[in-house]
Amino acid sequence: MAQDTATLERQLTLYKGLVEVSALINAITNSSELLPSILEVARRVLQVEAASLFLVKETGDLELVASSDAAGHRALAITVPRGKEI
C-alpha cells in the first residue's frame, strides 16, 4: 500500500508540473524567458540538482539555450558541433 501511495504522489507531482508548464506556455510568448522557466519546472519536478536544455540548430549543432541549478547559476553559451560529444 505504501508503494501505491508513493507512486500516486509521484504521478500527482508530474501532473502538477505539466499543468504548470502549460500555464507558462500560455503566459510567456518570448522563448528566451519561456525555456528557462520550463527547465526550472522540470528540474524541480524531476528532483535533480541541475539541468540543461539544448536545441538543435539548422546546421545540426547543439546550442545550449537554458541551464540552471539549485543555487540559480546559469552556464555560459555553449555550442556543440554536429558529430561531437558533449
PyMOL Python script that loads the backbone (N, CA, C, O; Angstrom):
from pymol import cmd

cmd.read_pdbstr("""\
ATOM      1  N   MET A   1       0.816  -1.196   0.000  1.00  0.00           N
ATOM      2  CA  MET A   1       0.000   0.000   0.000  1.00  0.00           C
ATOM      3  C   MET A   1       0.861   1.263   0.000  1.00  0.00           C
ATOM      4  O   MET A   1       0.540   2.232  -0.688  1.00  0.00           O
ATOM      5  N   ALA A   2       1.962   1.257   0.774  1.00  0.00           N
ATOM      6  CA  ALA A   2       2.838   2.428   0.826  1.00  0.00           C
ATOM      7  C   ALA A   2       3.444   2.710  -0.543  1.00  0.00           C
ATOM      8  O   ALA A   2       3.615   3.869  -0.923  1.00  0.00           O
ATOM      9  N   GLN A   3       3.765   1.662  -1.277  1.00  0.00           N
ATOM     10  CA  GLN A   3       4.328   1.842  -2.610  1.00  0.00           C
ATOM     11  C   GLN A   3       3.283   2.454  -3.541  1.00  0.00           C
ATOM     12  O   GLN A   3       3.609   3.311  -4.362  1.00  0.00           O
ATOM     13  N   ASP A   4       2.048   2.023  -3.417  1.00  0.00           N
ATOM     14  CA  ASP A   4       0.982   2.594  -4.231  1.00  0.00           C
ATOM     15  C   ASP A   4       0.804   4.077  -3.935  1.00  0.00           C
ATOM     16  O   ASP A   4       0.608   4.874  -4.853  1.00  0.00           O
ATOM     17  N   THR A   5       0.872   4.451  -2.672  1.00  0.00           N
ATOM     18  CA  THR A   5       0.743   5.847  -2.281  1.00  0.00           C
ATOM     19  C   THR A   5       1.901   6.660  -2.838  1.00  0.00           C
ATOM     20  O   THR A   5       1.693   7.759  -3.351  1.00  0.00           O
ATOM     21  N   ALA A   6       3.107   6.140  -2.747  1.00  0.00           N
ATOM     22  CA  ALA A   6       4.280   6.831  -3.273  1.00  0.00           C
ATOM     23  C   ALA A   6       4.168   7.003  -4.788  1.00  0.00           C
ATOM     24  O   ALA A   6       4.520   8.055  -5.321  1.00  0.00           O
ATOM     25  N   THR A   7       3.684   5.987  -5.473  1.00  0.00           N
ATOM     26  CA  THR A   7       3.500   6.063  -6.923  1.00  0.00           C
ATOM     27  C   THR A   7       2.469   7.128  -7.277  1.00  0.00           C
ATOM     28  O   THR A   7       2.673   7.907  -8.208  1.00  0.00           O
ATOM     29  N   LEU A   8       1.376   7.164  -6.546  1.00  0.00           N
ATOM     30  CA  LEU A   8       0.337   8.160  -6.797  1.00  0.00           C
ATOM     31  C   LEU A   8       0.847   9.576  -6.518  1.00  0.00           C
ATOM     32  O   LEU A   8       0.528  10.505  -7.260  1.00  0.00           O
ATOM     33  N   GLU A   9       1.632   9.743  -5.461  1.00  0.00           N
ATOM     34  CA  GLU A   9       2.192  11.055  -5.140  1.00  0.00           C
ATOM     35  C   GLU A   9       3.141  11.515  -6.239  1.00  0.00           C
ATOM     36  O   GLU A   9       3.133  12.687  -6.616  1.00  0.00           O
ATOM     37  N   ARG A  10       3.953  10.606  -6.751  1.00  0.00           N
ATOM     38  CA  ARG A  10       4.889  10.928  -7.837  1.00  0.00           C
ATOM     39  C   ARG A  10       4.117  11.314  -9.108  1.00  0.00           C
ATOM     40  O   ARG A  10       4.472  12.282  -9.782  1.00  0.00           O
ATOM     41  N   GLN A  11       3.079  10.566  -9.427  1.00  0.00           N
ATOM     42  CA  GLN A  11       2.270  10.889 -10.594  1.00  0.00           C
ATOM     43  C   GLN A  11       1.582  12.241 -10.441  1.00  0.00           C
ATOM     44  O   GLN A  11       1.472  12.989 -11.413  1.00  0.00           O
ATOM     45  N   LEU A  12       1.124  12.561  -9.250  1.00  0.00           N
ATOM     46  CA  LEU A  12       0.498  13.846  -8.985  1.00  0.00           C
ATOM     47  C   LEU A  12       1.504  14.980  -9.159  1.00  0.00           C
ATOM     48  O   LEU A  12       1.180  16.021  -9.730  1.00  0.00           O
ATOM     49  N   THR A  13       2.708  14.778  -8.672  1.00  0.00           N
ATOM     50  CA  THR A  13       3.760  15.787  -8.829  1.00  0.00           C
ATOM     51  C   THR A  13       4.053  16.035 -10.304  1.00  0.00           C
ATOM     52  O   THR A  13       4.190  17.183 -10.728  1.00  0.00           O
ATOM     53  N   LEU A  14       4.151  14.959 -11.088  1.00  0.00           N
ATOM     54  CA  LEU A  14       4.390  15.096 -12.523  1.00  0.00           C
ATOM     55  C   LEU A  14       3.227  15.819 -13.206  1.00  0.00           C
ATOM     56  O   LEU A  14       3.439  16.691 -14.049  1.00  0.00           O
ATOM     57  N   TYR A  15       2.021  15.456 -12.844  1.00  0.00           N
ATOM     58  CA  TYR A  15       0.836  16.105 -13.416  1.00  0.00           C
ATOM     59  C   TYR A  15       0.827  17.597 -13.102  1.00  0.00           C
ATOM     60  O   TYR A  15       0.563  18.414 -13.984  1.00  0.00           O
ATOM     61  N   LYS A  16       1.113  17.956 -11.862  1.00  0.00           N
ATOM     62  CA  LYS A  16       1.150  19.370 -11.475  1.00  0.00           C
ATOM     63  C   LYS A  16       2.221  20.113 -12.268  1.00  0.00           C
ATOM     64  O   LYS A  16       2.023  21.264 -12.655  1.00  0.00           O
ATOM     65  N   GLY A  17       3.354  19.456 -12.510  1.00  0.00           N
ATOM     66  CA  GLY A  17       4.413  20.059 -13.321  1.00  0.00           C
ATOM     67  C   GLY A  17       3.945  20.317 -14.740  1.00  0.00           C
ATOM     68  O   GLY A  17       4.229  21.373 -15.305  1.00  0.00           O
ATOM     69  N   LEU A  18       3.225  19.354 -15.328  1.00  0.00           N
ATOM     70  CA  LEU A  18       2.694  19.540 -16.678  1.00  0.00           C
ATOM     71  C   LEU A  18       1.696  20.689 -16.740  1.00  0.00           C
ATOM     72  O   LEU A  18       1.693  21.466 -17.695  1.00  0.00           O
ATOM     73  N   VAL A  19       0.851  20.793 -15.721  1.00  0.00           N
ATOM     74  CA  VAL A  19      -0.117  21.893 -15.668  1.00  0.00           C
ATOM     75  C   VAL A  19       0.621  23.231 -15.558  1.00  0.00           C
ATOM     76  O   VAL A  19       0.238  24.213 -16.194  1.00  0.00           O
ATOM     77  N   GLU A  20       1.672  23.260 -14.753  1.00  0.00           N
ATOM     78  CA  GLU A  20       2.451  24.488 -14.588  1.00  0.00           C
ATOM     79  C   GLU A  20       3.135  24.881 -15.899  1.00  0.00           C
ATOM     80  O   GLU A  20       3.146  26.057 -16.263  1.00  0.00           O
ATOM     81  N   VAL A  21       3.702  23.907 -16.604  1.00  0.00           N
ATOM     82  CA  VAL A  21       4.343  24.188 -17.893  1.00  0.00           C
ATOM     83  C   VAL A  21       3.312  24.677 -18.903  1.00  0.00           C
ATOM     84  O   VAL A  21       3.587  25.598 -19.673  1.00  0.00           O
ATOM     85  N   SER A  22       2.143  24.078 -18.906  1.00  0.00           N
ATOM     86  CA  SER A  22       1.073  24.516 -19.806  1.00  0.00           C
ATOM     87  C   SER A  22       0.707  25.969 -19.544  1.00  0.00           C
ATOM     88  O   SER A  22       0.507  26.737 -20.486  1.00  0.00           O
ATOM     89  N   ALA A  23       0.618  26.350 -18.290  1.00  0.00           N
ATOM     90  CA  ALA A  23       0.309  27.732 -17.940  1.00  0.00           C
ATOM     91  C   ALA A  23       1.425  28.669 -18.393  1.00  0.00           C
ATOM     92  O   ALA A  23       1.155  29.774 -18.863  1.00  0.00           O
ATOM     93  N   LEU A  24       2.674  28.232 -18.255  1.00  0.00           N
ATOM     94  CA  LEU A  24       3.802  29.047 -18.710  1.00  0.00           C
ATOM     95  C   LEU A  24       3.747  29.263 -20.218  1.00  0.00           C
ATOM     96  O   LEU A  24       3.971  30.373 -20.700  1.00  0.00           O
ATOM     97  N   ILE A  25       3.452  28.207 -20.956  1.00  0.00           N
ATOM     98  CA  ILE A  25       3.377  28.301 -22.421  1.00  0.00           C
ATOM     99  C   ILE A  25       2.297  29.286 -22.832  1.00  0.00           C
ATOM    100  O   ILE A  25       2.468  30.030 -23.798  1.00  0.00           O
ATOM    101  N   ASN A  26       1.202  29.297 -22.116  1.00  0.00           N
ATOM    102  CA  ASN A  26       0.102  30.219 -22.432  1.00  0.00           C
ATOM    103  C   ASN A  26       0.397  31.651 -21.998  1.00  0.00           C
ATOM    104  O   ASN A  26      -0.174  32.592 -22.551  1.00  0.00           O
ATOM    105  N   ALA A  27       1.278  31.829 -21.019  1.00  0.00           N
ATOM    106  CA  ALA A  27       1.524  33.156 -20.468  1.00  0.00           C
ATOM    107  C   ALA A  27       2.752  33.847 -21.045  1.00  0.00           C
ATOM    108  O   ALA A  27       2.782  35.076 -21.115  1.00  0.00           O
ATOM    109  N   ILE A  28       3.757  33.098 -21.455  1.00  0.00           N
ATOM    110  CA  ILE A  28       5.019  33.685 -21.898  1.00  0.00           C
ATOM    111  C   ILE A  28       5.190  33.447 -23.394  1.00  0.00           C
ATOM    112  O   ILE A  28       5.174  32.306 -23.854  1.00  0.00           O
ATOM    113  N   THR A  29       5.351  34.523 -24.142  1.00  0.00           N
ATOM    114  CA  THR A  29       5.499  34.396 -25.595  1.00  0.00           C
ATOM    115  C   THR A  29       6.954  34.496 -26.044  1.00  0.00           C
ATOM    116  O   THR A  29       7.276  34.114 -27.169  1.00  0.00           O
ATOM    117  N   ASN A  30       7.821  34.992 -25.204  1.00  0.00           N
ATOM    118  CA  ASN A  30       9.229  35.153 -25.549  1.00  0.00           C
ATOM    119  C   ASN A  30       9.995  33.879 -25.174  1.00  0.00           C
ATOM    120  O   ASN A  30      10.052  33.514 -23.999  1.00  0.00           O
ATOM    121  N   SER A  31      10.585  33.201 -26.171  1.00  0.00           N
ATOM    122  CA  SER A  31      11.250  31.924 -25.901  1.00  0.00           C
ATOM    123  C   SER A  31      12.450  32.075 -24.976  1.00  0.00           C
ATOM    124  O   SER A  31      12.790  31.131 -24.264  1.00  0.00           O
ATOM    125  N   SER A  32      13.101  33.237 -24.965  1.00  0.00           N
ATOM    126  CA  SER A  32      14.253  33.420 -24.077  1.00  0.00           C
ATOM    127  C   SER A  32      13.823  33.463 -22.610  1.00  0.00           C
ATOM    128  O   SER A  32      14.646  33.238 -21.723  1.00  0.00           O
ATOM    129  N   GLU A  33      12.561  33.745 -22.347  1.00  0.00           N
ATOM    130  CA  GLU A  33      12.016  33.682 -20.992  1.00  0.00           C
ATOM    131  C   GLU A  33      11.339  32.340 -20.730  1.00  0.00           C
ATOM    132  O   GLU A  33      11.407  31.807 -19.622  1.00  0.00           O
ATOM    133  N   LEU A  34      10.687  31.800 -21.758  1.00  0.00           N
ATOM    134  CA  LEU A  34       9.900  30.577 -21.605  1.00  0.00           C
ATOM    135  C   LEU A  34      10.769  29.350 -21.337  1.00  0.00           C
ATOM    136  O   LEU A  34      10.482  28.583 -20.417  1.00  0.00           O
ATOM    137  N   LEU A  35      11.814  29.155 -22.117  1.00  0.00           N
ATOM    138  CA  LEU A  35      12.617  27.932 -21.990  1.00  0.00           C
ATOM    139  C   LEU A  35      13.281  27.792 -20.617  1.00  0.00           C
ATOM    140  O   LEU A  35      13.241  26.700 -20.050  1.00  0.00           O
ATOM    141  N   PRO A  36      13.894  28.852 -20.052  1.00  0.00           N
ATOM    142  CA  PRO A  36      14.435  28.711 -18.696  1.00  0.00           C
ATOM    143  C   PRO A  36      13.355  28.414 -17.646  1.00  0.00           C
ATOM    144  O   PRO A  36      13.602  27.689 -16.683  1.00  0.00           O
ATOM    145  N   SER A  37      12.165  28.978 -17.839  1.00  0.00           N
ATOM    146  CA  SER A  37      11.070  28.724 -16.897  1.00  0.00           C
ATOM    147  C   SER A  37      10.623  27.267 -16.952  1.00  0.00           C
ATOM    148  O   SER A  37      10.395  26.642 -15.917  1.00  0.00           O
ATOM    149  N   ILE A  38      10.498  26.731 -18.163  1.00  0.00           N
ATOM    150  CA  ILE A  38      10.123  25.321 -18.322  1.00  0.00           C
ATOM    151  C   ILE A  38      11.205  24.421 -17.740  1.00  0.00           C
ATOM    152  O   ILE A  38      10.904  23.427 -17.079  1.00  0.00           O
ATOM    153  N   LEU A  39      12.463  24.769 -17.985  1.00  0.00           N
ATOM    154  CA  LEU A  39      13.574  23.964 -17.459  1.00  0.00           C
ATOM    155  C   LEU A  39      13.563  23.954 -15.936  1.00  0.00           C
ATOM    156  O   LEU A  39      13.843  22.923 -15.325  1.00  0.00           O
ATOM    157  N   GLU A  40      13.248  25.071 -15.325  1.00  0.00           N
ATOM    158  CA  GLU A  40      13.212  25.143 -13.861  1.00  0.00           C
ATOM    159  C   GLU A  40      12.109  24.256 -13.298  1.00  0.00           C
ATOM    160  O   GLU A  40      12.310  23.592 -12.281  1.00  0.00           O
ATOM    161  N   VAL A  41      10.948  24.237 -13.943  1.00  0.00           N
ATOM    162  CA  VAL A  41       9.868  23.348 -13.509  1.00  0.00           C
ATOM    163  C   VAL A  41      10.313  21.893 -13.645  1.00  0.00           C
ATOM    164  O   VAL A  41      10.103  21.092 -12.734  1.00  0.00           O
ATOM    165  N   ALA A  42      10.918  21.555 -14.763  1.00  0.00           N
ATOM    166  CA  ALA A  42      11.389  20.179 -14.980  1.00  0.00           C
ATOM    167  C   ALA A  42      12.427  19.785 -13.937  1.00  0.00           C
ATOM    168  O   ALA A  42      12.394  18.669 -13.419  1.00  0.00           O
ATOM    169  N   ARG A  43      13.350  20.698 -13.626  1.00  0.00           N
ATOM    170  CA  ARG A  43      14.387  20.412 -12.619  1.00  0.00           C
ATOM    171  C   ARG A  43      13.757  20.131 -11.260  1.00  0.00           C
ATOM    172  O   ARG A  43      14.157  19.209 -10.550  1.00  0.00           O
ATOM    173  N   ARG A  44      12.771  20.941 -10.916  1.00  0.00           N
ATOM    174  CA  ARG A  44      12.107  20.773  -9.621  1.00  0.00           C
ATOM    175  C   ARG A  44      11.282  19.482  -9.576  1.00  0.00           C
ATOM    176  O   ARG A  44      11.341  18.743  -8.593  1.00  0.00           O
ATOM    177  N   VAL A  45      10.516  19.211 -10.633  1.00  0.00           N
ATOM    178  CA  VAL A  45       9.652  18.026 -10.665  1.00  0.00           C
ATOM    179  C   VAL A  45      10.479  16.741 -10.670  1.00  0.00           C
ATOM    180  O   VAL A  45      10.135  15.769  -9.996  1.00  0.00           O
ATOM    181  N   LEU A  46      11.566  16.746 -11.433  1.00  0.00           N
ATOM    182  CA  LEU A  46      12.416  15.552 -11.510  1.00  0.00           C
ATOM    183  C   LEU A  46      13.353  15.413 -10.317  1.00  0.00           C
ATOM    184  O   LEU A  46      14.035  14.400 -10.163  1.00  0.00           O
ATOM    185  N   GLN A  47      13.379  16.440  -9.477  1.00  0.00           N
ATOM    186  CA  GLN A  47      14.190  16.444  -8.257  1.00  0.00           C
ATOM    187  C   GLN A  47      15.665  16.209  -8.563  1.00  0.00           C
ATOM    188  O   GLN A  47      16.296  15.314  -8.002  1.00  0.00           O
ATOM    189  N   VAL A  48      16.203  17.036  -9.469  1.00  0.00           N
ATOM    190  CA  VAL A  48      17.623  16.971  -9.812  1.00  0.00           C
ATOM    191  C   VAL A  48      18.284  18.284  -9.413  1.00  0.00           C
ATOM    192  O   VAL A  48      17.622  19.316  -9.306  1.00  0.00           O
ATOM    193  N   GLU A  49      19.592  18.236  -9.194  1.00  0.00           N
ATOM    194  CA  GLU A  49      20.313  19.425  -8.758  1.00  0.00           C
ATOM    195  C   GLU A  49      20.524  20.433  -9.873  1.00  0.00           C
ATOM    196  O   GLU A  49      20.521  21.640  -9.632  1.00  0.00           O
ATOM    197  N   ALA A  50      20.708  19.945 -11.090  1.00  0.00           N
ATOM    198  CA  ALA A  50      20.988  20.837 -12.215  1.00  0.00           C
ATOM    199  C   ALA A  50      20.390  20.250 -13.487  1.00  0.00           C
ATOM    200  O   ALA A  50      20.172  19.043 -13.592  1.00  0.00           O
ATOM    201  N   ALA A  51      20.130  21.133 -14.452  1.00  0.00           N
ATOM    202  CA  ALA A  51      19.571  20.681 -15.725  1.00  0.00           C
ATOM    203  C   ALA A  51      20.001  21.637 -16.832  1.00  0.00           C
ATOM    204  O   ALA A  51      20.291  22.808 -16.589  1.00  0.00           O
ATOM    205  N   SER A  52      20.035  21.112 -18.045  1.00  0.00           N
ATOM    206  CA  SER A  52      20.391  21.907 -19.216  1.00  0.00           C
ATOM    207  C   SER A  52      19.453  21.562 -20.354  1.00  0.00           C
ATOM    208  O   SER A  52      18.956  20.440 -20.452  1.00  0.00           O
ATOM    209  N   LEU A  53      19.216  22.543 -21.215  1.00  0.00           N
ATOM    210  CA  LEU A  53      18.363  22.338 -22.373  1.00  0.00           C
ATOM    211  C   LEU A  53      19.122  22.776 -23.620  1.00  0.00           C
ATOM    212  O   LEU A  53      19.524  23.933 -23.750  1.00  0.00           O
ATOM    213  N   PHE A  54      19.307  21.829 -24.527  1.00  0.00           N
ATOM    214  CA  PHE A  54      19.970  22.112 -25.801  1.00  0.00           C
ATOM    215  C   PHE A  54      18.934  22.021 -26.917  1.00  0.00           C
ATOM    216  O   PHE A  54      18.041  21.175 -26.870  1.00  0.00           O
ATOM    217  N   LEU A  55      19.052  22.883 -27.913  1.00  0.00           N
ATOM    218  CA  LEU A  55      18.228  22.805 -29.106  1.00  0.00           C
ATOM    219  C   LEU A  55      19.123  22.508 -30.303  1.00  0.00           C
ATOM    220  O   LEU A  55      20.285  22.914 -30.333  1.00  0.00           O
ATOM    221  N   VAL A  56      18.590  21.813 -31.270  1.00  0.00           N
ATOM    222  CA  VAL A  56      19.334  21.503 -32.484  1.00  0.00           C
ATOM    223  C   VAL A  56      19.153  22.654 -33.469  1.00  0.00           C
ATOM    224  O   VAL A  56      18.031  23.004 -33.835  1.00  0.00           O
ATOM    225  N   LYS A  57      20.276  23.237 -33.891  1.00  0.00           N
ATOM    226  CA  LYS A  57      20.237  24.317 -34.868  1.00  0.00           C
ATOM    227  C   LYS A  57      20.076  23.737 -36.272  1.00  0.00           C
ATOM    228  O   LYS A  57      20.186  22.526 -36.461  1.00  0.00           O
ATOM    229  N   GLU A  58      19.819  24.588 -37.243  1.00  0.00           N
ATOM    230  CA  GLU A  58      19.649  24.137 -38.626  1.00  0.00           C
ATOM    231  C   GLU A  58      20.894  23.421 -39.145  1.00  0.00           C
ATOM    232  O   GLU A  58      20.795  22.560 -40.019  1.00  0.00           O
ATOM    233  N   THR A  59      22.054  23.770 -38.616  1.00  0.00           N
ATOM    234  CA  THR A  59      23.313  23.149 -39.041  1.00  0.00           C
ATOM    235  C   THR A  59      23.511  21.764 -38.435  1.00  0.00           C
ATOM    236  O   THR A  59      24.415  21.029 -38.834  1.00  0.00           O
ATOM    237  N   GLY A  60      22.666  21.413 -37.475  1.00  0.00           N
ATOM    238  CA  GLY A  60      22.816  20.148 -36.772  1.00  0.00           C
ATOM    239  C   GLY A  60      23.604  20.286 -35.483  1.00  0.00           C
ATOM    240  O   GLY A  60      23.714  19.330 -34.716  1.00  0.00           O
ATOM    241  N   ASP A  61      24.160  21.482 -35.237  1.00  0.00           N
ATOM    242  CA  ASP A  61      24.880  21.731 -33.992  1.00  0.00           C
ATOM    243  C   ASP A  61      23.883  21.818 -32.832  1.00  0.00           C
ATOM    244  O   ASP A  61      22.719  22.170 -33.025  1.00  0.00           O
ATOM    245  N   LEU A  62      24.353  21.495 -31.638  1.00  0.00           N
ATOM    246  CA  LEU A  62      23.540  21.657 -30.430  1.00  0.00           C
ATOM    247  C   LEU A  62      23.894  22.984 -29.787  1.00  0.00           C
ATOM    248  O   LEU A  62      25.069  23.319 -29.638  1.00  0.00           O
ATOM    249  N   GLU A  63      22.871  23.737 -29.406  1.00  0.00           N
ATOM    250  CA  GLU A  63      23.096  25.017 -28.761  1.00  0.00           C
ATOM    251  C   GLU A  63      22.431  25.024 -27.391  1.00  0.00           C
ATOM    252  O   GLU A  63      21.238  24.746 -27.267  1.00  0.00           O
ATOM    253  N   LEU A  64      23.212  25.342 -26.367  1.00  0.00           N
ATOM    254  CA  LEU A  64      22.665  25.447 -25.018  1.00  0.00           C
ATOM    255  C   LEU A  64      21.785  26.695 -24.953  1.00  0.00           C
ATOM    256  O   LEU A  64      22.256  27.807 -25.188  1.00  0.00           O
ATOM    257  N   VAL A  65      20.508  26.501 -24.633  1.00  0.00           N
ATOM    258  CA  VAL A  65      19.585  27.632 -24.566  1.00  0.00           C
ATOM    259  C   VAL A  65      19.139  27.943 -23.150  1.00  0.00           C
ATOM    260  O   VAL A  65      18.646  29.038 -22.883  1.00  0.00           O
ATOM    261  N   ALA A  66      19.307  26.989 -22.234  1.00  0.00           N
ATOM    262  CA  ALA A  66      18.927  27.225 -20.845  1.00  0.00           C
ATOM    263  C   ALA A  66      19.639  26.224 -19.952  1.00  0.00           C
ATOM    264  O   ALA A  66      19.854  25.073 -20.332  1.00  0.00           O
ATOM    265  N   SER A  67      20.002  26.676 -18.763  1.00  0.00           N
ATOM    266  CA  SER A  67      20.586  25.785 -17.758  1.00  0.00           C
ATOM    267  C   SER A  67      20.326  26.391 -16.391  1.00  0.00           C
ATOM    268  O   SER A  67      20.191  27.608 -16.258  1.00  0.00           O
ATOM    269  N   SER A  68      20.257  25.548 -15.384  1.00  0.00           N
ATOM    270  CA  SER A  68      20.067  26.052 -14.028  1.00  0.00           C
ATOM    271  C   SER A  68      20.458  25.001 -13.018  1.00  0.00           C
ATOM    272  O   SER A  68      20.493  23.806 -13.312  1.00  0.00           O
ATOM    273  N   ASP A  69      20.751  25.472 -11.818  1.00  0.00           N
ATOM    274  CA  ASP A  69      20.968  24.565 -10.697  1.00  0.00           C
ATOM    275  C   ASP A  69      20.228  25.124  -9.494  1.00  0.00           C
ATOM    276  O   ASP A  69      19.597  26.177  -9.580  1.00  0.00           O
ATOM    277  N   ALA A  70      20.304  24.427  -8.384  1.00  0.00           N
ATOM    278  CA  ALA A  70      19.543  24.823  -7.199  1.00  0.00           C
ATOM    279  C   ALA A  70      19.945  26.206  -6.686  1.00  0.00           C
ATOM    280  O   ALA A  70      19.136  26.899  -6.068  1.00  0.00           O
ATOM    281  N   ALA A  71      21.187  26.609  -6.939  1.00  0.00           N
ATOM    282  CA  ALA A  71      21.662  27.910  -6.481  1.00  0.00           C
ATOM    283  C   ALA A  71      21.346  29.029  -7.468  1.00  0.00           C
ATOM    284  O   ALA A  71      21.621  30.196  -7.192  1.00  0.00           O
ATOM    285  N   GLY A  72      20.765  28.676  -8.624  1.00  0.00           N
ATOM    286  CA  GLY A  72      20.402  29.683  -9.607  1.00  0.00           C
ATOM    287  C   GLY A  72      21.506  30.037 -10.582  1.00  0.00           C
ATOM    288  O   GLY A  72      21.366  30.994 -11.344  1.00  0.00           O
ATOM    289  N   HIS A  73      22.601  29.293 -10.577  1.00  0.00           N
ATOM    290  CA  HIS A  73      23.686  29.553 -11.516  1.00  0.00           C
ATOM    291  C   HIS A  73      23.272  29.187 -12.936  1.00  0.00           C
ATOM    292  O   HIS A  73      22.508  28.245 -13.142  1.00  0.00           O
ATOM    293  N   ARG A  74      23.768  29.920 -13.894  1.00  0.00           N
ATOM    294  CA  ARG A  74      23.484  29.671 -15.306  1.00  0.00           C
ATOM    295  C   ARG A  74      24.810  29.442 -16.034  1.00  0.00           C
ATOM    296  O   ARG A  74      25.810  30.092 -15.732  1.00  0.00           O
ATOM    297  N   ALA A  75      24.811  28.528 -16.979  1.00  0.00           N
ATOM    298  CA  ALA A  75      26.011  28.240 -17.758  1.00  0.00           C
ATOM    299  C   ALA A  75      26.182  29.270 -18.864  1.00  0.00           C
ATOM    300  O   ALA A  75      25.219  29.901 -19.300  1.00  0.00           O
ATOM    301  N   LEU A  76      27.412  29.428 -19.305  1.00  0.00           N
ATOM    302  CA  LEU A  76      27.694  30.301 -20.439  1.00  0.00           C
ATOM    303  C   LEU A  76      27.201  29.644 -21.718  1.00  0.00           C
ATOM    304  O   LEU A  76      26.871  28.458 -21.733  1.00  0.00           O
ATOM    305  N   ALA A  77      27.155  30.415 -22.779  1.00  0.00           N
ATOM    306  CA  ALA A  77      26.713  29.891 -24.072  1.00  0.00           C
ATOM    307  C   ALA A  77      27.652  28.774 -24.530  1.00  0.00           C
ATOM    308  O   ALA A  77      28.874  28.927 -24.511  1.00  0.00           O
ATOM    309  N   ILE A  78      27.071  27.665 -24.937  1.00  0.00           N
ATOM    310  CA  ILE A  78      27.835  26.521 -25.413  1.00  0.00           C
ATOM    311  C   ILE A  78      27.208  26.044 -26.716  1.00  0.00           C
ATOM    312  O   ILE A  78      25.988  25.917 -26.816  1.00  0.00           O
ATOM    313  N   THR A  79      28.047  25.782 -27.710  1.00  0.00           N
ATOM    314  CA  THR A  79      27.596  25.161 -28.945  1.00  0.00           C
ATOM    315  C   THR A  79      28.413  23.901 -29.146  1.00  0.00           C
ATOM    316  O   THR A  79      29.642  23.941 -29.095  1.00  0.00           O
ATOM    317  N   VAL A  80      27.744  22.787 -29.373  1.00  0.00           N
ATOM    318  CA  VAL A  80      28.412  21.515 -29.616  1.00  0.00           C
ATOM    319  C   VAL A  80      28.268  21.213 -31.096  1.00  0.00           C
ATOM    320  O   VAL A  80      27.156  21.015 -31.584  1.00  0.00           O
ATOM    321  N   PRO A  81      29.390  21.175 -31.820  1.00  0.00           N
ATOM    322  CA  PRO A  81      29.313  20.893 -33.257  1.00  0.00           C
ATOM    323  C   PRO A  81      28.705  19.529 -33.542  1.00  0.00           C
ATOM    324  O   PRO A  81      28.847  18.587 -32.762  1.00  0.00           O
ATOM    325  N   ARG A  82      28.032  19.448 -34.669  1.00  0.00           N
ATOM    326  CA  ARG A  82      27.419  18.193 -35.103  1.00  0.00           C
ATOM    327  C   ARG A  82      28.489  17.100 -35.168  1.00  0.00           C
ATOM    328  O   ARG A  82      29.577  17.311 -35.703  1.00  0.00           O
ATOM    329  N   GLY A  83      28.159  15.933 -34.614  1.00  0.00           N
ATOM    330  CA  GLY A  83      29.084  14.804 -34.640  1.00  0.00           C
ATOM    331  C   GLY A  83      30.034  14.749 -33.466  1.00  0.00           C
ATOM    332  O   GLY A  83      30.766  13.771 -33.314  1.00  0.00           O
ATOM    333  N   LYS A  84      30.042  15.789 -32.619  1.00  0.00           N
ATOM    334  CA  LYS A  84      30.907  15.809 -31.441  1.00  0.00           C
ATOM    335  C   LYS A  84      30.101  15.423 -30.211  1.00  0.00           C
ATOM    336  O   LYS A  84      28.885  15.613 -30.168  1.00  0.00           O
ATOM    337  N   GLU A  85      30.777  14.887 -29.228  1.00  0.00           N
ATOM    338  CA  GLU A  85      30.117  14.502 -27.978  1.00  0.00           C
ATOM    339  C   GLU A  85      30.122  15.657 -26.999  1.00  0.00           C
ATOM    340  O   GLU A  85      30.981  16.538 -27.051  1.00  0.00           O
ATOM    341  N   ILE A  86      29.158  15.634 -26.119  1.00  0.00           N
ATOM    342  CA  ILE A  86      29.089  16.675 -25.082  1.00  0.00           C
ATOM    343  C   ILE A  86      30.114  16.360 -24.016  1.00  0.00           C
ATOM    344  O   ILE A  86      30.237  17.101 -23.040  1.00  0.00           O
TER     345      ILE A  86
END
""", "prot")
cmd.dss("prot")
cmd.show_as("cartoon", "prot")
cmd.util.cbc("prot")
cmd.orient("prot")
